[in-house]
């Protein structure tokens, strides 16, 4: 049985369903497309450890093949870095690796409070071939990242000397062979040398069908039934972020008294919270208005009334939807679609 030991913090994971079958590629000019079963990798049967995850077919298949090969050889996985936007399910995928290998895992919520001594003590206490999960590895202190360079290359690492009542000199730490899986939303914030030690795998965007199925699964876990068209509407208001899908569906299930929830219930739920069916809120409207007026970055942050990190998150949604552009010379600029959307939102939020 796989047992997970949590060290530090936690992140809301995105439980889900098995991914959709892959799409067969079309042969280009002058190419001969192989017949079924020829010249293509054999289709994998999804491992039970992955059965609760939605989408991510290519990523999960690649992880499963790596795990199968490493488990057969009795060796740890190569260091893996999962890259993707916040709330995209990176941590849930990372935790599934220990299930693929049939070993235990330890989770470290990487942040500035993690000392090098604490990091080494955690790793030294693990069993050979276990999985060490570093969530948001870019937030590790520089001395921890430098030590990780040696650890990933199987070079000796020294434990810092301890001062005070119980003084201990600097000494080498004997670490077992481990599998390392890290996650990050900002790989550029990592030390370049450390980034180069990882096999970088990007988390794929989730399809609308996967997100709607996630709504249905969450509603079922809450003891409710959500109609398919209601699930599609609700998931469509979450900008493709699984974490938001889960939170919004849970809130709907808690606040709705009906056992069977329809599209009309979802419409009423979104309306009460001031959310457009495409996910736009009053804050998006305010940001679009400020950008149209040529406001500076400092003014946008001050007048939005939110922490700058949250403002950047909302701006990223506007950029992804093609409503604004960030130009080097002019800063944030509304696109043609942005001006149209601003007029539509004006009727709702003015």
N, C-alpha and C positions, 0 to 999 in steps of 0.2 A: 504494500500500500504506500502510495506517495504521501509524504507528510511535509508540510511547508512550515518553516519557522520564520516569523516576521520580525525583522529588526528595524527599528525606526518607524517610519510612517507607512501610509497605505494610500492607494488611489482607487477610485471607483472603477472596477473593471467592466468590460462590456461582454456579457454572456450572449451567446448567439447560436445560430444554427449552422449546419454544414453548408459549405459554399456551393455555388451553382456550377454545373458542368462547364468546362472550358469551351471556347468557340473555335471551330476548326478554321485554320488559316486558308485563304484562297491562294491558288497558284498564280504567280505573276507570269508575264510574257516570257516564253522560252523555258519555263520551269515545268517539271513533271511532279505533280503532287502525288505523294506516296499513297498507296491504297490503305484502307483501314488496317491498323495494326502493324504497318511497315514503316520503318524509319522514324518512329516516334517513341518516346519513352512510354513504358507500360503505365496505364492509368493506375493511380494509387487508390487503395481503399482507405478511407479516412480513419486514422487512429482514434480510439476512444477518447484519448486525452484532448483531441481537437473537436470532438463532436458537438460541443456547446458553443463553438465560435461561428460567427457569420462571415460570409464573404472571404476575402483574402486567399483565394484558391492558390494562386501562384506562390505566394509567400509561404503558406502552410505546407504545400507540397514540397517546396525546397527544404524547409526545416525538417519535414518528416524524412526525406531522403538522407539528409545529413545525419539525423539522429539514428536512423537505422544502420548506416555505415559505421558510425562511431560506436554504437552499442555492440555491434558484431565484432569490432576490433578491440573492444574493451578499453577505449581511449576517450578522453574528454572531447567535447565539441570545440571547434575553432571559435575564437572570440567573435561574438555577433553583436552588432549595434543596430537596433531597430529605430528608424527615423520616421517621423510623421508628425502631423499637427496634434495639439493638445486635445485630449478626449477621443482620440482615434482608436483606442484599444491596444496600444503598444504593450502596456503592462500585462494585460490579460494574455496576449500572445506569448510574452516572455515567460509567464508562469506556466504555460502549457508545455514548455520545453522539458521541464523536470518530469512531467508525465510521459512524454515521448521516450525519455531515457530510462524511466522507472527508478528514479533516484529522488533524494530529498533536495529542497532548495532553501536558500536564505535570501531574504529581501532586504535591501538597504535603500532607504529613502535618502539619496545623495543630497547633502547640503553642507554649508560651511561649518556646521557644528560637529561633523564627523571628523575625528582626529585620525592621524596616521596610526597611532597606537590602537585605537578602537577598530580601525579597518583591518589591521593585521591580526588582532586577536580574534575577530569574527572569522576571518578566512582560515586561521590556524585551527579553529575549533570544528571545522567542517570535515566530512568524510571524503575519501578519494572519489572522484568522478561526480560529486554533488554539483549543483548549479547555483552560482552566485549571481543574483539579479541586482543590477545597479540602475535604479530608476532616476532619470534625469541626471545622467553621469556628468554632464557639463557643469553641474553645480558643485562638484567635488573641489575641495581646496587644491591649490597647485601642488603641494607636497604629496597629497594623496594621488593626484594624477601622475606625477613623476614616478612614484612608487609602482603604480599600475603598469608603467612601461616595462619595468624589470619583471614584474609578476607575469605579465602576458608572454614574456620571452623566456620564462623559466630561469631567470637569473636570481641570485640570492638578494634578499632584501633585509636591511638591518632595522631592528626595532629601536626607536629613538631612546636615548638614555633618560632615566627618571631621576628627578631630584627631589629633595625633601627628606622626610623621615626615613622612607624606604628607598634608598638610592640604588639604582641598578645601572650598570654600564651599557653602552650600545652593544647589541648582540644580534646575530643573524636569526631569522625566523624560518623554521622549517614548515613550508606550506605543502599540502597535498595537491596532486593534480586535479584541477577543477575545470568545469565548464563555466564560461563567463558570458552572460547575456545582459546588455545594457540598453537603455532607451534614452532618447533625447528629442527635443523639438528644435534644438539649436546646435547642430553639430559644429558650426563655425566657432562656437564658444569654447570648444575643447582644445587642449593642446594639440597642435598639428601632428606631432609624433605619435600621440596616443590614438588619435583618430585613424591614423594609417595602420595601426595594429589590428583594427577590427574589420570583419567582413560586414559591410554596410548593406542592410536590407531595408527598403522603403515600404512602409505600410500603404497599401493601395486604397484609393478612394472607395467608399461603399456605394453600391448601387441602390436605387430607390426601392427595389424589391427586397434587398437585404434589410434595409432600415424599417420597412413596413413589417417584415416578418419579425424583426426585433420588438416592435410595438406589440404585436400579437403575443409573443412569448412572455414579455414583461407583464402584460395584462393577465395572462393565464397564471403566472406565478403569484399575482395579487388576488387570485380568485375571481376575476372578472372575465367577461367576453367582450372583445372589441371587434366590430365589423370591419371587413377588409377595406372598404372605402374610407372609413374613419381612420384606420391605421395609416393609410396612404396620405391623408390630409395632415395628420399629426406629425408624421415623420418628415413630411415635406416642409414643415415649419422650423426644422432644426439645423438647417445648413449642412446636412450630411455628417453631423457629429454624433457618433453613437452615444456618447455620455449624455448629451442633451436629450436624445431620444429616450433614453432610459429614465432620466429625471422627470421629463415632462409627462411620460406615460404613467409613472408612479403617482405623480401629483393628480393626474386625471382620475386614476382609479381610487385614490383616497377621497377626493372631493365629490365624485359623482356617486349618487346613491343608487343608481340603477345597476343591476347585474349585467344586463346586456346594453352595451354602450354603442350608439350609432354615430353616423357622421354629424347629425344635428347636435349631439352632445359635445363633439369635438369643436364644432363651430362656436357653440356657446362658451366653451372652456377658453378658447383662444380670445374671443371677444372680451370676456370679463377681465382678462389679463393684458389687454391692449396689444395683442400680437396679431399681425397680419398673417394670412394663411401661408405666405411665403417666408414668414419669420421676421419681417420688419417690425420694429418697435418705435416708440416715440424717441428713443435715443438715436436710432439710425436717422430718423427724420431731422433731429437737431444737428447731427453731424453733417448731413448733406447740406442743410441750410448754411452752416458755418463755412463749409468748404466752398459753396457757391459764392458766398460773400467775400471770399479771399482771405479768410482769417488765418493768422499765423499758427504754427504748431502750438506755441505757448498759449495763445488765446483759446484754441480748440480745447486744450487740456483744462484750462481754468473754467471755461463756460460749460463744458460737458457735464461737470459735476461728478465725475468718476475718477478713480485711480488711473494714471496713465497706462498701466498695463491693460486694464479693461478697455480703455479707449482704443489702444492698438489692436485688441482682439476684435472689436466691432469694426474698426477700419479694415482689418484683414477680410472680414466678411463682405464688406462693400467692394473691395478690390477683386475678390474672387467672383463676385456676381457681375463684375464689369460696370459698376456704377461710378467708380472713381479711379483715377490713375495717379500714381505718385511719380512726377517728372522731376529729374535732377534740377532743371532750371526754374520751374514754376511751383514745385511742391505738389500739393494735393489739388487735383483738378477734376471737376465733374465731367463725365462722358455724356453723350447724347442720351443713352439709356438712363443715366443718373438723373438728368433733368426731367425726363418723363416720369420716372419713379418718384421724384420729389414732388411733382404736381399731384400724383395719385395719393401719396401719403399725406399731403396737405389737407385733403378732405377728411382724413381719419384722425389726425393728431393735432390739428390747429386748434 
